[in-house]
């Protein structure tokens, strides 16, 4: 399904997911290794799409 998605839509979905992870991180008061791993994965996905994740960090 992702292969059929236009690039602009793929970028927006990836940004939205990364922002949601950032919101979870901000609300999470404990240590969450899985959350940190997912943030790294999506940060790399954004970079591969040519998008800087820094402007979406809280």
PQR file of N, CA, C, O and H, with PARSE charges and radii, in Angstrom:
ATOM      1  N   UNK A   1       0.807  -1.202   0.000 -0.4000 1.5000
ATOM      2  CA  UNK A   1       0.000   0.000   0.000 -0.0000 2.0000
ATOM      3  C   UNK A   1       0.848   1.264   0.000  0.5500 1.7000
ATOM      4  O   UNK A   1       0.532   2.234  -0.688 -0.5500 1.4000
ATOM      5  N   UNK A   2       1.926   1.245   0.777 -0.4000 1.5000
ATOM      6  CA  UNK A   2       2.788   2.422   0.869 -0.0000 2.0000
ATOM      7  C   UNK A   2       3.392   2.742  -0.497  0.5500 1.7000
ATOM      8  O   UNK A   2       3.628   3.908  -0.816 -0.5500 1.4000
ATOM      9  H   UNK A   2       2.183   0.457   1.337  0.4000 1.0000
ATOM     10  N   UNK A   3       3.644   1.702  -1.308 -0.4000 1.5000
ATOM     11  CA  UNK A   3       4.237   1.939  -2.618 -0.0000 2.0000
ATOM     12  C   UNK A   3       3.325   2.754  -3.526  0.5500 1.7000
ATOM     13  O   UNK A   3       3.802   3.461  -4.414 -0.5500 1.4000
ATOM     14  H   UNK A   3       3.453   0.755  -1.048  0.4000 1.0000
ATOM     15  N   UNK A   4       2.007   2.661  -3.307 -0.4000 1.5000
ATOM     16  CA  UNK A   4       1.045   3.392  -4.120 -0.0000 2.0000
ATOM     17  C   UNK A   4       0.787   4.810  -3.602  0.5500 1.7000
ATOM     18  O   UNK A   4       0.085   5.587  -4.248 -0.5500 1.4000
ATOM     19  H   UNK A   4       1.619   2.087  -2.586  0.4000 1.0000
ATOM     20  N   UNK A   5       1.343   5.144  -2.459 -0.4000 1.5000
ATOM     21  CA  UNK A   5       1.100   6.434  -1.834 -0.0000 2.0000
ATOM     22  C   UNK A   5       1.962   7.504  -2.503  0.5500 1.7000
ATOM     23  O   UNK A   5       3.165   7.313  -2.679 -0.5500 1.4000
ATOM     24  H   UNK A   5       1.913   4.513  -1.933  0.4000 1.0000
ATOM     25  N   UNK A   6       1.348   8.631  -2.876 -0.4000 1.5000
ATOM     26  CA  UNK A   6       2.148   9.732  -3.434 -0.0000 2.0000
ATOM     27  C   UNK A   6       3.192  10.211  -2.418  0.5500 1.7000
ATOM     28  O   UNK A   6       2.981  10.121  -1.208 -0.5500 1.4000
ATOM     29  H   UNK A   6       0.371   8.787  -2.733  0.4000 1.0000
ATOM     30  N   UNK A   7       4.299  10.710  -2.917 -0.4000 1.5000
ATOM     31  CA  UNK A   7       5.405  11.126  -2.049 -0.0000 2.0000
ATOM     32  C   UNK A   7       4.976  12.173  -1.028  0.5500 1.7000
ATOM     33  O   UNK A   7       5.364  12.092   0.137 -0.5500 1.4000
ATOM     34  H   UNK A   7       4.471  10.782  -3.899  0.4000 1.0000
ATOM     35  N   UNK A   8       4.184  13.150  -1.447 -0.4000 1.5000
ATOM     36  CA  UNK A   8       3.741  14.186  -0.506 -0.0000 2.0000
ATOM     37  C   UNK A   8       2.913  13.591   0.634  0.5500 1.7000
ATOM     38  O   UNK A   8       3.041  14.008   1.785 -0.5500 1.4000
ATOM     39  H   UNK A   8       3.868  13.215  -2.393  0.4000 1.0000
ATOM     40  N   UNK A   9       2.074  12.624   0.311 -0.4000 1.5000
ATOM     41  CA  UNK A   9       1.261  11.975   1.332 -0.0000 2.0000
ATOM     42  C   UNK A   9       2.133  11.136   2.265  0.5500 1.7000
ATOM     43  O   UNK A   9       1.912  11.129   3.476 -0.5500 1.4000
ATOM     44  H   UNK A   9       1.970  12.285  -0.624  0.4000 1.0000
ATOM     45  N   UNK A  10       3.110  10.437   1.721 -0.4000 1.5000
ATOM     46  CA  UNK A  10       4.035   9.653   2.528 -0.0000 2.0000
ATOM     47  C   UNK A  10       4.795  10.557   3.497  0.5500 1.7000
ATOM     48  O   UNK A  10       4.966  10.219   4.668 -0.5500 1.4000
ATOM     49  H   UNK A  10       3.290  10.443   0.737  0.4000 1.0000
ATOM     50  N   UNK A  11       5.242  11.693   3.006 -0.4000 1.5000
ATOM     51  CA  UNK A  11       5.954  12.648   3.863 -0.0000 2.0000
ATOM     52  C   UNK A  11       5.054  13.123   4.998  0.5500 1.7000
ATOM     53  O   UNK A  11       5.489  13.185   6.147 -0.5500 1.4000
ATOM     54  H   UNK A  11       5.103  11.967   2.055  0.4000 1.0000
ATOM     55  N   UNK A  12       3.802  13.460   4.685 -0.4000 1.5000
ATOM     56  CA  UNK A  12       2.888  13.975   5.711 -0.0000 2.0000
ATOM     57  C   UNK A  12       2.570  12.910   6.754  0.5500 1.7000
ATOM     58  O   UNK A  12       2.527  13.212   7.947 -0.5500 1.4000
ATOM     59  H   UNK A  12       3.449  13.409   3.751  0.4000 1.0000
ATOM     60  N   UNK A  13       2.348  11.683   6.329 -0.4000 1.5000
ATOM     61  CA  UNK A  13       2.069  10.591   7.270 -0.0000 2.0000
ATOM     62  C   UNK A  13       3.274  10.363   8.183  0.5500 1.7000
ATOM     63  O   UNK A  13       3.109  10.144   9.384 -0.5500 1.4000
ATOM     64  H   UNK A  13       2.383  11.438   5.360  0.4000 1.0000
ATOM     65  N   UNK A  14       4.468  10.414   7.628 -0.4000 1.5000
ATOM     66  CA  UNK A  14       5.683  10.212   8.422 -0.0000 2.0000
ATOM     67  C   UNK A  14       5.878  11.345   9.417  0.5500 1.7000
ATOM     68  O   UNK A  14       6.238  11.099  10.568 -0.5500 1.4000
ATOM     69  H   UNK A  14       4.602  10.592   6.654  0.4000 1.0000
ATOM     70  N   UNK A  15       5.649  12.571   8.995 -0.4000 1.5000
ATOM     71  CA  UNK A  15       5.738  13.725   9.898 -0.0000 2.0000
ATOM     72  C   UNK A  15       4.718  13.589  11.020  0.5500 1.7000
ATOM     73  O   UNK A  15       5.052  13.788  12.188 -0.5500 1.4000
ATOM     74  H   UNK A  15       5.357  12.770   8.060  0.4000 1.0000
ATOM     75  N   UNK A  16       3.481  13.254  10.678 -0.4000 1.5000
ATOM     76  CA  UNK A  16       2.431  13.117  11.689 -0.0000 2.0000
ATOM     77  C   UNK A  16       2.789  12.057  12.728  0.5500 1.7000
ATOM     78  O   UNK A  16       2.585  12.258  13.926 -0.5500 1.4000
ATOM     79  H   UNK A  16       3.210  13.092   9.730  0.4000 1.0000
ATOM     80  N   UNK A  17       3.319  10.935  12.266 -0.4000 1.5000
ATOM     81  CA  UNK A  17       3.687   9.866  13.192 -0.0000 2.0000
ATOM     82  C   UNK A  17       4.816  10.317  14.113  0.5500 1.7000
ATOM     83  O   UNK A  17       4.787  10.048  15.314 -0.5500 1.4000
ATOM     84  H   UNK A  17       3.485  10.771  11.294  0.4000 1.0000
ATOM     85  N   UNK A  18       5.805  10.999  13.552 -0.4000 1.5000
ATOM     86  CA  UNK A  18       6.931  11.486  14.357 -0.0000 2.0000
ATOM     87  C   UNK A  18       6.451  12.498  15.403  0.5500 1.7000
ATOM     88  O   UNK A  18       6.892  12.466  16.552 -0.5500 1.4000
ATOM     89  H   UNK A  18       5.829  11.217  12.577  0.4000 1.0000
ATOM     90  N   UNK A  19       5.560  13.382  15.004 -0.4000 1.5000
ATOM     91  CA  UNK A  19       5.031  14.377  15.940 -0.0000 2.0000
ATOM     92  C   UNK A  19       4.252  13.679  17.058  0.5500 1.7000
ATOM     93  O   UNK A  19       4.352  14.071  18.221 -0.5500 1.4000
ATOM     94  H   UNK A  19       5.203  13.409  14.071  0.4000 1.0000
ATOM     95  N   UNK A  20       3.487  12.657  16.714 -0.4000 1.5000
ATOM     96  CA  UNK A  20       2.758  11.909  17.748 -0.0000 2.0000
ATOM     97  C   UNK A  20       3.722  11.255  18.732  0.5500 1.7000
ATOM     98  O   UNK A  20       3.479  11.267  19.939 -0.5500 1.4000
ATOM     99  H   UNK A  20       3.405  12.338  15.770  0.4000 1.0000
ATOM    100  N   UNK A  21       4.808  10.689  18.230 -0.4000 1.5000
ATOM    101  CA  UNK A  21       5.815  10.111  19.118 -0.0000 2.0000
ATOM    102  C   UNK A  21       6.417  11.177  20.029  0.5500 1.7000
ATOM    103  O   UNK A  21       6.666  10.920  21.206 -0.5500 1.4000
ATOM    104  H   UNK A  21       5.006  10.679  17.250  0.4000 1.0000
ATOM    105  N   UNK A  22       6.650  12.370  19.488 -0.4000 1.5000
ATOM    106  CA  UNK A  22       7.187  13.474  20.287 -0.0000 2.0000
ATOM    107  C   UNK A  22       6.214  13.844  21.408  0.5500 1.7000
ATOM    108  O   UNK A  22       6.635  14.108  22.534 -0.5500 1.4000
ATOM    109  H   UNK A  22       6.447  12.579  18.532  0.4000 1.0000
ATOM    110  N   UNK A  23       4.920  13.862  21.104 -0.4000 1.5000
ATOM    111  CA  UNK A  23       3.911  14.187  22.119 -0.0000 2.0000
ATOM    112  C   UNK A  23       3.887  13.132  23.221  0.5500 1.7000
ATOM    113  O   UNK A  23       3.758  13.467  24.399 -0.5500 1.4000
ATOM    114  H   UNK A  23       4.578  13.647  20.190  0.4000 1.0000
ATOM    115  N   UNK A  24       4.010  11.854  22.843 -0.4000 1.5000
ATOM    116  CA  UNK A  24       4.058  10.779  23.830 -0.0000 2.0000
ATOM    117  C   UNK A  24       5.293  10.938  24.710  0.5500 1.7000
ATOM    118  O   UNK A  24       5.219  10.775  25.928 -0.5500 1.4000
ATOM    119  H   UNK A  24       4.115  11.583  21.886  0.4000 1.0000
ATOM    120  N   UNK A  25       6.427  11.256  24.090 -0.4000 1.5000
ATOM    121  CA  UNK A  25       7.669  11.434  24.852 -0.0000 2.0000
ATOM    122  C   UNK A  25       7.527  12.574  25.857  0.5500 1.7000
ATOM    123  O   UNK A  25       7.991  12.466  26.992 -0.5500 1.4000
ATOM    124  H   UNK A  25       6.487  11.388  23.101  0.4000 1.0000
ATOM    125  N   UNK A  26       6.891  13.657  25.444 -0.4000 1.5000
ATOM    126  CA  UNK A  26       6.730  14.800  26.339 -0.0000 2.0000
ATOM    127  C   UNK A  26       5.846  14.437  27.537  0.5500 1.7000
ATOM    128  O   UNK A  26       6.089  14.902  28.651 -0.5500 1.4000
ATOM    129  H   UNK A  26       6.515  13.745  24.522  0.4000 1.0000
ATOM    130  N   UNK A  27       4.832  13.613  27.313 -0.4000 1.5000
ATOM    131  CA  UNK A  27       3.918  13.229  28.385 -0.0000 2.0000
ATOM    132  C   UNK A  27       4.475  12.096  29.249  0.5500 1.7000
ATOM    133  O   UNK A  27       4.044  11.926  30.389 -0.5500 1.4000
ATOM    134  H   UNK A  27       4.634  13.235  26.409  0.4000 1.0000
ATOM    135  N   UNK A  28       5.413  11.331  28.726 -0.4000 1.5000
ATOM    136  CA  UNK A  28       5.966  10.180  29.434 -0.0000 2.0000
ATOM    137  C   UNK A  28       6.992  10.653  30.449  0.5500 1.7000
ATOM    138  O   UNK A  28       7.938  11.362  30.105 -0.5500 1.4000
ATOM    139  H   UNK A  28       5.762  11.469  27.800  0.4000 1.0000
ATOM    140  N   UNK A  29       6.803  10.261  31.693 -0.4000 1.5000
ATOM    141  CA  UNK A  29       7.722  10.719  32.743 -0.0000 2.0000
ATOM    142  C   UNK A  29       8.812   9.693  33.058  0.5500 1.7000
ATOM    143  O   UNK A  29       9.761  10.002  33.780 -0.5500 1.4000
ATOM    144  H   UNK A  29       6.034   9.685  31.973  0.4000 1.0000
ATOM    145  N   UNK A  30       8.685   8.480  32.526 -0.4000 1.5000
ATOM    146  CA  UNK A  30       9.664   7.438  32.825 -0.0000 2.0000
ATOM    147  C   UNK A  30      10.603   7.189  31.658  0.5500 1.7000
ATOM    148  O   UNK A  30      10.556   7.880  30.640 -0.5500 1.4000
ATOM    149  H   UNK A  30       7.914   8.229  31.940  0.4000 1.0000
ATOM    150  N   UNK A  31      11.448   6.199  31.827 -0.4000 1.5000
ATOM    151  CA  UNK A  31      12.382   5.786  30.792 -0.0000 2.0000
ATOM    152  C   UNK A  31      11.674   4.778  29.891  0.5500 1.7000
ATOM    153  O   UNK A  31      11.180   3.760  30.377 -0.5500 1.4000
ATOM    154  H   UNK A  31      11.486   5.638  32.654  0.4000 1.0000
ATOM    155  N   UNK A  32      11.620   5.042  28.605 -0.4000 1.5000
ATOM    156  CA  UNK A  32      10.913   4.167  27.675 -0.0000 2.0000
ATOM    157  C   UNK A  32      11.822   3.871  26.485  0.5500 1.7000
ATOM    158  O   UNK A  32      11.831   4.624  25.511 -0.5500 1.4000
ATOM    159  H   UNK A  32      12.022   5.868  28.211  0.4000 1.0000
ATOM    160  N   UNK A  33      12.585   2.784  26.556 -0.4000 1.5000
ATOM    161  CA  UNK A  33      13.538   2.468  25.479 -0.0000 2.0000
ATOM    162  C   UNK A  33      12.861   2.247  24.121  0.5500 1.7000
ATOM    163  O   UNK A  33      13.422   2.618  23.090 -0.5500 1.4000
ATOM    164  H   UNK A  33      12.578   2.173  27.347  0.4000 1.0000
ATOM    165  N   UNK A  34      11.674   1.654  24.107 -0.4000 1.5000
ATOM    166  CA  UNK A  34      10.976   1.418  22.840 -0.0000 2.0000
ATOM    167  C   UNK A  34      10.577   2.740  22.184  0.5500 1.7000
ATOM    168  O   UNK A  34      10.688   2.888  20.967 -0.5500 1.4000
ATOM    169  H   UNK A  34      11.218   1.353  24.945  0.4000 1.0000
ATOM    170  N   UNK A  35      10.118   3.687  22.979 -0.4000 1.5000
ATOM    171  CA  UNK A  35       9.769   5.005  22.455 -0.0000 2.0000
ATOM    172  C   UNK A  35      11.002   5.683  21.869  0.5500 1.7000
ATOM    173  O   UNK A  35      10.935   6.264  20.785 -0.5500 1.4000
ATOM    174  H   UNK A  35      10.028   3.566  23.968  0.4000 1.0000
ATOM    175  N   UNK A  36      12.114   5.614  22.570 -0.4000 1.5000
ATOM    176  CA  UNK A  36      13.353   6.213  22.070 -0.0000 2.0000
ATOM    177  C   UNK A  36      13.789   5.559  20.758  0.5500 1.7000
ATOM    178  O   UNK A  36      14.260   6.241  19.847 -0.5500 1.4000
ATOM    179  H   UNK A  36      12.168   5.142  23.451  0.4000 1.0000
ATOM    180  N   UNK A  37      13.633   4.241  20.663 -0.4000 1.5000
ATOM    181  CA  UNK A  37      13.984   3.531  19.431 -0.0000 2.0000
ATOM    182  C   UNK A  37      13.078   3.974  18.283  0.5500 1.7000
ATOM    183  O   UNK A  37      13.563   4.238  17.182 -0.5500 1.4000
ATOM    184  H   UNK A  37      13.251   3.687  21.402  0.4000 1.0000
ATOM    185  N   UNK A  38      11.773   4.058  18.527 -0.4000 1.5000
ATOM    186  CA  UNK A  38      10.831   4.484  17.488 -0.0000 2.0000
ATOM    187  C   UNK A  38      11.132   5.913  17.026  0.5500 1.7000
ATOM    188  O   UNK A  38      11.026   6.220  15.839 -0.5500 1.4000
ATOM    189  H   UNK A  38      11.380   3.844  19.421  0.4000 1.0000
ATOM    190  N   UNK A  39      11.503   6.772  17.956 -0.4000 1.5000
ATOM    191  CA  UNK A  39      11.874   8.146  17.581 -0.0000 2.0000
ATOM    192  C   UNK A  39      13.090   8.145  16.660  0.5500 1.7000
ATOM    193  O   UNK A  39      13.129   8.896  15.685 -0.5500 1.4000
ATOM    194  H   UNK A  39      11.590   6.523  18.920  0.4000 1.0000
ATOM    195  N   UNK A  40      14.074   7.314  16.959 -0.4000 1.5000
ATOM    196  CA  UNK A  40      15.264   7.224  16.106 -0.0000 2.0000
ATOM    197  C   UNK A  40      14.901   6.711  14.718  0.5500 1.7000
ATOM    198  O   UNK A  40      15.379   7.240  13.714 -0.5500 1.4000
ATOM    199  H   UNK A  40      14.043   6.703  17.750  0.4000 1.0000
ATOM    200  N   UNK A  41      14.059   5.687  14.660 -0.4000 1.5000
ATOM    201  CA  UNK A  41      13.641   5.114  13.382 -0.0000 2.0000
ATOM    202  C   UNK A  41      12.937   6.166  12.528  0.5500 1.7000
ATOM    203  O   UNK A  41      13.249   6.332  11.349 -0.5500 1.4000
ATOM    204  H   UNK A  41      13.671   5.258  15.476  0.4000 1.0000
ATOM    205  N   UNK A  42      11.996   6.866  13.128 -0.4000 1.5000
ATOM    206  CA  UNK A  42      11.249   7.854  12.353 -0.0000 2.0000
ATOM    207  C   UNK A  42      12.079   9.088  12.031  0.5500 1.7000
ATOM    208  O   UNK A  42      11.845   9.739  11.012 -0.5500 1.4000
ATOM    209  H   UNK A  42      11.742   6.731  14.086  0.4000 1.0000
ATOM    210  N   UNK A  43      13.029   9.416  12.872 -0.4000 1.5000
ATOM    211  CA  UNK A  43      13.943  10.516  12.557 -0.0000 2.0000
ATOM    212  C   UNK A  43      14.748  10.165  11.311  0.5500 1.7000
ATOM    213  O   UNK A  43      14.967  11.018  10.450 -0.5500 1.4000
ATOM    214  H   UNK A  43      13.219   8.888  13.699  0.4000 1.0000
ATOM    215  N   UNK A  44      15.190   8.911  11.211 -0.4000 1.5000
ATOM    216  CA  UNK A  44      15.915   8.458  10.023 -0.0000 2.0000
ATOM    217  C   UNK A  44      15.015   8.405   8.803  0.5500 1.7000
ATOM    218  O   UNK A  44      15.456   8.729   7.700 -0.5500 1.4000
ATOM    219  H   UNK A  44      15.012   8.218  11.910  0.4000 1.0000
ATOM    220  N   UNK A  45      13.763   8.003   8.976 -0.4000 1.5000
ATOM    221  CA  UNK A  45      12.816   7.987   7.855 -0.0000 2.0000
ATOM    222  C   UNK A  45      12.602   9.398   7.323  0.5500 1.7000
ATOM    223  O   UNK A  45      12.578   9.617   6.112 -0.5500 1.4000
ATOM    224  H   UNK A  45      13.405   7.739   9.872  0.4000 1.0000
ATOM    225  N   UNK A  46      12.447  10.349   8.234 -0.4000 1.5000
ATOM    226  CA  UNK A  46      12.287  11.746   7.800 -0.0000 2.0000
ATOM    227  C   UNK A  46      13.522  12.203   7.028  0.5500 1.7000
ATOM    228  O   UNK A  46      13.408  12.844   5.983 -0.5500 1.4000
ATOM    229  H   UNK A  46      12.466  10.171   9.218  0.4000 1.0000
ATOM    230  N   UNK A  47      14.688  11.874   7.544 -0.4000 1.5000
ATOM    231  CA  UNK A  47      15.930  12.272   6.878 -0.0000 2.0000
ATOM    232  C   UNK A  47      16.016  11.661   5.486  0.5500 1.7000
ATOM    233  O   UNK A  47      16.469  12.315   4.547 -0.5500 1.4000
ATOM    234  H   UNK A  47      14.780  11.354   8.392  0.4000 1.0000
ATOM    235  N   UNK A  48      15.581  10.403   5.349 -0.4000 1.5000
ATOM    236  CA  UNK A  48      15.630   9.757   4.033 -0.0000 2.0000
ATOM    237  C   UNK A  48      14.656  10.398   3.048  0.5500 1.7000
ATOM    238  O   UNK A  48      14.825  10.283   1.834 -0.5500 1.4000
ATOM    239  H   UNK A  48      15.213   9.872   6.112  0.4000 1.0000
ATOM    240  N   UNK A  49      13.636  11.076   3.578 -0.4000 1.5000
ATOM    241  CA  UNK A  49      12.684  11.801   2.729 -0.0000 2.0000
ATOM    242  C   UNK A  49      13.108  13.256   2.516  0.5500 1.7000
ATOM    243  O   UNK A  49      12.407  14.022   1.856 -0.5500 1.4000
ATOM    244  H   UNK A  49      13.499  11.170   4.564  0.4000 1.0000
ATOM    245  N   UNK A  50      14.257  13.628   3.079 -0.4000 1.5000
ATOM    246  CA  UNK A  50      14.768  14.990   2.916 -0.0000 2.0000
ATOM    247  C   UNK A  50      14.125  15.998   3.843  0.5500 1.7000
ATOM    248  O   UNK A  50      14.090  17.189   3.535 -0.5500 1.4000
ATOM    249  H   UNK A  50      14.827  13.006   3.615  0.4000 1.0000
ATOM    250  N   UNK A  51      13.609  15.531   4.990 -0.4000 1.5000
ATOM    251  CA  UNK A  51      12.914  16.399   5.947 -0.0000 2.0000
ATOM    252  C   UNK A  51      13.723  16.456   7.234  0.5500 1.7000
ATOM    253  O   UNK A  51      14.094  15.418   7.781 -0.5500 1.4000
ATOM    254  H   UNK A  51      13.638  14.563   5.240  0.4000 1.0000
ATOM    255  N   UNK A  52      13.995  17.648   7.714 -0.4000 1.5000
ATOM    256  CA  UNK A  52      14.709  17.821   8.981 -0.0000 2.0000
ATOM    257  C   UNK A  52      13.738  17.604  10.127  0.5500 1.7000
ATOM    258  O   UNK A  52      12.694  18.253  10.192 -0.5500 1.4000
ATOM    259  H   UNK A  52      13.693  18.491   7.269  0.4000 1.0000
ATOM    260  N   UNK A  53      14.075  16.698  11.028 -0.4000 1.5000
ATOM    261  CA  UNK A  53      13.190  16.402  12.165 -0.0000 2.0000
ATOM    262  C   UNK A  53      13.265  17.481  13.241  0.5500 1.7000
ATOM    263  O   UNK A  53      12.380  17.569  14.092 -0.5500 1.4000
ATOM    264  H   UNK A  53      14.923  16.170  10.975  0.4000 1.0000
ATOM    265  N   UNK A  54      14.303  18.292  13.210 -0.4000 1.5000
ATOM    266  CA  UNK A  54      14.509  19.295  14.255 -0.0000 2.0000
ATOM    267  C   UNK A  54      13.363  20.297  14.338  0.5500 1.7000
ATOM    268  O   UNK A  54      13.041  20.770  15.427 -0.5500 1.4000
ATOM    269  H   UNK A  54      15.022  18.220  12.519  0.4000 1.0000
ATOM    270  N   UNK A  55      12.749  20.625  13.221 -0.4000 1.5000
ATOM    271  CA  UNK A  55      11.665  21.590  13.270 -0.0000 2.0000
ATOM    272  C   UNK A  55      10.378  21.011  13.853  0.5500 1.7000
ATOM    273  O   UNK A  55       9.433  21.753  14.120 -0.5500 1.4000
ATOM    274  H   UNK A  55      13.010  20.240  12.336  0.4000 1.0000
ATOM    275  N   UNK A  56      10.330  19.687  14.053 -0.4000 1.5000
ATOM    276  CA  UNK A  56       9.152  19.030  14.602 -0.0000 2.0000
ATOM    277  C   UNK A  56       9.358  18.549  16.032  0.5500 1.7000
ATOM    278  O   UNK A  56       8.461  17.940  16.614 -0.5500 1.4000
ATOM    279  H   UNK A  56      11.098  19.083  13.836  0.4000 1.0000
ATOM    280  N   UNK A  57      10.522  18.814  16.601 -0.4000 1.5000
ATOM    281  CA  UNK A  57      10.797  18.380  17.968 -0.0000 2.0000
ATOM    282  C   UNK A  57      10.224  19.359  18.961  0.5500 1.7000
ATOM    283  O   UNK A  57      10.215  20.569  18.737 -0.5500 1.4000
ATOM    284  H   UNK A  57      11.251  19.309  16.128  0.4000 1.0000
ATOM    285  N   UNK A  58       9.744  18.813  20.066 -0.4000 1.5000
ATOM    286  CA  UNK A  58       9.136  19.650  21.113 -0.0000 2.0000
ATOM    287  C   UNK A  58      10.169  20.035  22.135  0.5500 1.7000
ATOM    288  O   UNK A  58       9.855  20.738  23.095 -0.5500 1.4000
ATOM    289  H   UNK A  58       9.752  17.830  20.248  0.4000 1.0000
TER
END
